[in-house]
Amino acid sequence: MRLSKRLLPLVAALCASTTALAADVGCADERPTTGRYRNYSYGFTVVIPKGLEGWWNSARCVPQTPDGCICMGDHGRSLPLPGGGSISIDAAPEVFEATLATAAYKDLHGFEARTEASELALQRFEPRRLRALASYRFIATSVTAGAAVVRESVHVLLPSGGYVAISIEAPQEQYRKYHPAYTTLLGSLRPSSRR
């Protein structure tokens, strides 16, 4: 294919802008994820709700020129909630506990320890099916110095052999406000192929 002399400067400009764009984008841990998020490391896909951004929650990537970046496995995303709290997606190669219930219990215990709860109220602790996938769910409220913080977490076994916990933890008002977004994200979970 031959290009005319008039098109060469245009092609050169487009190539230069693409290179500059790639350099500006940076590593995966430096930019937010919006919309459809596919996790190739553990074999699942979710849709991040409109208005929220997912941020890399694994070990930091290392810039490597000219090939881009070297990143450890992608364990998921953290979605900070405007006004406080967050939604998180945390994946692992397998459930390291004996059962999903044990994994959920350890998560609950970590919530209690992290909030230094003077009072912990457990609303739900139950097995369930999420899109035919085995899962375990809990909802708990921790009260510290009169302020209530709610954590809801669903632990799911994936067909890939992997495991993902999707949770929301926020002050009670924030939990109520963003619970529909959390429910939408959770409902969008689909197994997908790994690389």
Buried (B, 14 or more C-beta within 10 A) or exposed (E): EEEEEEEEEEEEEEEEEEEEEEEEEEBBBEEEBBEEBEBEBBBBBBBBBEEBEBBBBBEEBEEEEEEBBEBEBBBBBBBBBEEBBBBBBBBBEEBEBEEBBBBBBEBBEEBBEEBEBEEBEEEEBEEEEBEEBBBBBBBBBBBEEEEBBBBBBBBBBBEBEBBBBBBBBBBBEBBEBBBEBBEBBBEBBBBBEBE
